Amino acid sequence: MKKPTFYILYIIAMLFISCSGTKILSVTETDIQLTDSIKASHFEISEIIEPYKENLEKSMNEVLNISDVAMKKPERDHQATQIQCLLGNFVADLSFNIGQDIYSPKDGKPIDFCVLNNGGLRTSLPKGEITRGKAYELMPFENQLVVLTLSGELTKKLLDYIISSKGIPVSNINISIKQNGTSNIFINGAPFDIAKSYKVITSDYLANGGDKMTFFSEHNNYEVIGIKLRDAIIKHIEDEKSGGRNITSSLDKRIIIIE
Amino acid sequence: MNRKEFIKAIGITGAAIVVAPSYLMASSSKKELIRLTILHTNDMHSHIDPFPLNDPKYPGLGGIEKRAALIRNIRATEENVLLLDAGDVFQGTPYFNMYGGELEFKLMSKMGYDACTIGNHDFDNGLQGLKKMMPHANFPFINCNYDFTNTELEGAIIPHKIIMKSGLKIGVFGIGVELAGLVEKKNYGETKYLEPLEIANDKARFLRKEKGCNLVVCLSHLGHSYHTKKVSDIVLAKKSKHIDLIIGGHTHTFLDKPIEIKNKSHKTVLVTQAGWAGINLGRIDYEFYLKPFYSLAAGVSYNI
């Protein structure tokens, strides 16, 4: 009996080494949502986090101001479902206003309008207390605000992009999109004129052609005005506070679809 | 018929067992079935703490301590656990702005991640910024469609990893999204993005055919699917031959369960993703039946 046993074990060993004949019998899948009801704690993990967290919290928990409204992060769907959102309007308006204040143009011409992207708005702002940490979450990137001077032709490409992507953050611009596909466009209160050049404030990320705004990289020349987008957000929130105002946002007629 | 009686029956009928593998499986030791539990995350975006309770979309959700505890509990009941991440560990909370990813990697190491691929945001502090954080990670970074030749990351990223679990051979490789237009040039420097489809298929074939992997897993940061023709996990799955599972990221896609896609050979590829920010922990349980154990059972019957 010993010989066959050895032989069989040998075969087993060989099969074990070349186990490409595996069969997957079944697959089950579950996504587990980490809800607050999971009260699990893990000391070794919390122990690592603690010193980092303490140091960070000191700086980040400072309440900068109160928001009158909740501003939700736009749905991350590749087909935009709304043409404006509170958060987009909030950030585009403050970028335009603060940019305008800081910008000192060599040619004396002010900024005409602002365009940003939804992908850059990384979290929602709650109604109520807004901390420094929230501003960091909203704009975690180190992007700079920059000003581009665009020809009428390039401005037209940008406007087409704004119209086709529906719902990206803009400021100081009014677009009425008609059913037949044409649009009425006002920039800085005046009808768009393709013979004129325009100054647009945006982030250096977009100015470098990010988020498929390739027409910006054709231009390839922008002025850095010297403030990061996140710092502009924090400045606006703090400025409102020192002016005795809460922060807020509303939907208006900057982009509308005419039925 | 109990096991002993069954074995006796086999002894009489000789080689007949070959045609009754499922019966044999049900009747003999549990060891023939190997369970493999794959746990996965993606787009963690530096979310160390749970979302605050006043968050409009995800109040109280996520948090690394909860995830770690959950993983610990799963490891206590499952023998074979793989823990993988599909990229964008970096960027999204002040933890990243302040510490550059150090804490994220330390915690992932503690949780026992087996591998991680590189997302576009993992380049946010430049190639140097990622390299500087790597000593805090005890797991490998895997990607096979970025060419890091002549960059700071040359030699620091491996194309694939083969992981053994109870005799199972699992091949894991990584695929990344196109960097141009998504990452500032200064942050990825001379890194070259290579078209993913051919490379992924070559790598999967290599892992299956040359390395004999029982399961081939693609850790992808391409994104789940697009309305355009842009390459995505779904596109890759359809055009693949040897990939069993694609664990995706980038599009922050929440799925109730993985999508089943038929590949070029009409075999099923599972495509999954676990949202983002550590809100979900993805879990897939495989049950494997290994032929060697089948032979082992036959061996036992011979001895009687």
Chai-1 contact restraints between the chains, C-beta under 6 A:
chainA,res_idxA,chainB,res_idxB,connection_type,confidence,min_distance_angstrom,max_distance_angstrom,comment,restraint_id
A,I8,B,G299,contact,1.0,0.0,6.0,A-B,restraint_1
A,I8,B,Y302,contact,1.0,0.0,6.0,A-B,restraint_2
A,I12,B,P292,contact,1.0,0.0,6.0,A-B,restraint_3
A,I12,B,S295,contact,1.0,0.0,6.0,A-B,restraint_4
A,I12,B,L296,contact,1.0,0.0,6.0,A-B,restraint_5
A,I12,B,G299,contact,1.0,0.0,6.0,A-B,restraint_6
A,L15,B,K291,contact,1.0,0.0,6.0,A-B,restraint_7
A,L15,B,P292,contact,1.0,0.0,6.0,A-B,restraint_8
A,L15,B,S295,contact,1.0,0.0,6.0,A-B,restraint_9
A,F16,B,P292,contact,1.0,0.0,6.0,A-B,restraint_10
A,C19,B,L290,contact,1.0,0.0,6.0,A-B,restraint_11
A,C19,B,P292,contact,1.0,0.0,6.0,A-B,restraint_12
A,S20,B,G212,contact,1.0,0.0,6.0,A-B,restraint_13
A,G21,B,K291,contact,1.0,0.0,6.0,A-B,restraint_14
A,T22,B,N214,contact,1.0,0.0,6.0,A-B,restraint_15
A,T22,B,F288,contact,1.0,0.0,6.0,A-B,restraint_16
A,T22,B,L290,contact,1.0,0.0,6.0,A-B,restraint_17
A,K23,B,Y289,contact,1.0,0.0,6.0,A-B,restraint_18
A,I24,B,Y286,contact,1.0,0.0,6.0,A-B,restraint_19
A,L25,B,E287,contact,1.0,0.0,6.0,A-B,restraint_20
A,L25,B,Y289,contact,1.0,0.0,6.0,A-B,restraint_21
A,S26,B,E287,contact,1.0,0.0,6.0,A-B,restraint_22
A,V27,B,Y286,contact,1.0,0.0,6.0,A-B,restraint_23
A,T28,B,D285,contact,1.0,0.0,6.0,A-B,restraint_24
A,E29,B,K257,contact,1.0,0.0,6.0,A-B,restraint_25
A,E29,B,P258,contact,1.0,0.0,6.0,A-B,restraint_26
A,E29,B,I284,contact,1.0,0.0,6.0,A-B,restraint_27
A,T30,B,R283,contact,1.0,0.0,6.0,A-B,restraint_28
A,D31,B,A274,contact,1.0,0.0,6.0,A-B,restraint_29
A,D31,B,N280,contact,1.0,0.0,6.0,A-B,restraint_30
A,D31,B,G282,contact,1.0,0.0,6.0,A-B,restraint_31
A,I32,B,L281,contact,1.0,0.0,6.0,A-B,restraint_32
A,I32,B,R283,contact,1.0,0.0,6.0,A-B,restraint_33
A,Q33,B,N280,contact,1.0,0.0,6.0,A-B,restraint_34
A,L34,B,L61,contact,1.0,0.0,6.0,A-B,restraint_35
A,L34,B,G62,contact,1.0,0.0,6.0,A-B,restraint_36
A,L34,B,K66,contact,1.0,0.0,6.0,A-B,restraint_37
A,L34,B,R67,contact,1.0,0.0,6.0,A-B,restraint_38
A,D36,B,G60,contact,1.0,0.0,6.0,A-B,restraint_39
A,I38,B,K66,contact,1.0,0.0,6.0,A-B,restraint_40
A,A40,B,K66,contact,1.0,0.0,6.0,A-B,restraint_41
A,A40,B,A69,contact,1.0,0.0,6.0,A-B,restraint_42
A,H42,B,E65,contact,1.0,0.0,6.0,A-B,restraint_43
A,H42,B,A68,contact,1.0,0.0,6.0,A-B,restraint_44
A,H42,B,A69,contact,1.0,0.0,6.0,A-B,restraint_45
A,I45,B,E65,contact,1.0,0.0,6.0,A-B,restraint_46
A,I45,B,A68,contact,1.0,0.0,6.0,A-B,restraint_47
A,S46,B,E65,contact,1.0,0.0,6.0,A-B,restraint_48
A,I48,B,K106,contact,1.0,0.0,6.0,A-B,restraint_49
A,Y52,B,L103,contact,1.0,0.0,6.0,A-B,restraint_50
A,L56,B,P94,contact,1.0,0.0,6.0,A-B,restraint_51
A,L56,B,M98,contact,1.0,0.0,6.0,A-B,restraint_52
A,M60,B,P94,contact,1.0,0.0,6.0,A-B,restraint_53
A,A70,B,P56,contact,1.0,0.0,6.0,A-B,restraint_54
A,K72,B,P56,contact,1.0,0.0,6.0,A-B,restraint_55
A,R76,B,H252,contact,1.0,0.0,6.0,A-B,restraint_56
A,H78,B,H227,contact,1.0,0.0,6.0,A-B,restraint_57
A,S124,B,P56,contact,1.0,0.0,6.0,A-B,restraint_58
A,S124,B,K57,contact,1.0,0.0,6.0,A-B,restraint_59
A,P126,B,N54,contact,1.0,0.0,6.0,A-B,restraint_60
A,P126,B,P56,contact,1.0,0.0,6.0,A-B,restraint_61
A,G133,B,P94,contact,1.0,0.0,6.0,A-B,restraint_62
A,Y136,B,P94,contact,1.0,0.0,6.0,A-B,restraint_63
A,Y136,B,N97,contact,1.0,0.0,6.0,A-B,restraint_64
A,E137,B,T93,contact,1.0,0.0,6.0,A-B,restraint_65
A,P140,B,Q91,contact,1.0,0.0,6.0,A-B,restraint_66
A,P140,B,G92,contact,1.0,0.0,6.0,A-B,restraint_67
A,G209,B,G181,contact,1.0,0.0,6.0,A-B,restraint_68
